Amino acid sequence: MRRLPPLNALQIFETVARHRSFTRAADHLCLTQGAVSRQILALEDYYKFPLFKRQAKGLTLTAEGELLLPAVKESFARIEEISLRLTRQRTDLALKVPTCVMRWMLPKIMQFQAEYPDLHVQITTTWQHDVDFQVEPFDAAIIYGSSPGADVQAVPLFEERLTPVCAPELLNDKPLDSVADLARHTLLHPTRDHRDWRMWLDHVEARHIDASHGPSFDTLDLATNAALQGFGVAISDLALIDEDVAAKRLVRPFDTVLMTGWRYYFVYPECVAHQQKVNLFREWITEHWTE
């Protein structure tokens, strides 16, 4: 059976090495200087060599102490990281969410938190539409794509349905009575390649409308916000703007909707599928969010 050094003494050793002083380490640890000294002596007795050189100007590490210190720091940092992760498993759900769906998602998150105040949802927003659970520290994510991908459990949320939207005031001077009238308006693009507008215009056979013009934004949400402020006509997703349309902050000048075949999904790795917090959140979104 392996005999480990006294772990409390190792923690005190790291603190003394950081402060280079028994007195300052004792103040930091809320211990007496004598108690700190005894712990260091016990550790030195275990190793059978000194860890510090006692000098008039303070403490310096011996060669052996210099060798031990990085291993102690790394070990305690690893224990702290794992402990935080294990604690979070019970009470915190780390969720990655594309920025473009936060307008749609935030009210739902707040409703979930009101119903389950003991489960804390930690949201990280990103311009990315995917997730790699092998390297990213998330329990679950909202992603966008033609499929949820491999090696994940997935709940389909809603299918992408594109249609033009604008502020109602924009139509006072420039009505949109037909698709051809878009030529007189600024097109607001949620992607730099303008693909959403191109697809919709191709769908309605309006190839005479130049989809290469108009400002580009990094996310659908930014383009929609520009439309809300009256800067032009955005192409947006029905699910993400239905509240704004209902409140008459935005209007849909045309009834035509393009189903792209892409969807938003709630996904999580198999390794957390047994966790109560993930199951609770999955069941809740299945009941409240899915189409």
KAKA-V704139 format. One record per run of one state. SS is the DSSP state (h for helix, s for strand, l for the rest). FROM is the first residue (numbers start at 1). TO is the last residue. Records with the same first field share a line. If there is no record, write none. Layout:
SS: FROM-TO ; FROM-TO
//
This chain:
l: 1-6 ; 20-21 ; 30-32 ; 48-51 ; 56-57 ; 62-62 ; 116-119 ; 127-139 ; 146-151 ; 167-167 ; 172-178 ; 185-186 ; 190-194 ; 204-215 ; 217-219 ; 229-232 ; 247-250 ; 252-257 ; 273-275 ; 289-291
h: 7-19 ; 22-29 ; 33-47 ; 63-91 ; 99-115 ; 168-171 ; 179-184 ; 195-203 ; 220-228 ; 238-246 ; 270-272 ; 276-288
s: 52-55 ; 58-61 ; 92-98 ; 120-126 ; 140-145 ; 152-166 ; 187-189 ; 216-216 ; 233-237 ; 251-251 ; 258-269
//
